[in-house]
Amino acid sequence: MTKTISLSDSAYELLKKIKRENESFSDVIKRLVGKKGKLMEVLDLYPELSEVKEYEESVAGMRKEIDRRLEHEMY
């Protein structure tokens, strides 16, 4: 069964940018929503955030936390 949805032009363009070759738009949505996405896939949805200072600080903080956890697990 299929459903019709409406998207703004900007939302369509965002999905189109991250759509992989041979992937339907339904596949893109399932990939992004159906699992915990990779950081870059999520960021691709919000390119305007790449210039925001708080965004940069947040990403830096997440990286430090991930590094700390990985280091802790190794020892």
Buried (B, 14 or more C-beta within 10 A) or exposed (E): EEEEEEEEEEEEEBBEEBBEEEEEEEEBEEBBEEEEBEEEBEBBBEEEBEEEEEBEEEBEEEEEEEEEEEEEEEE
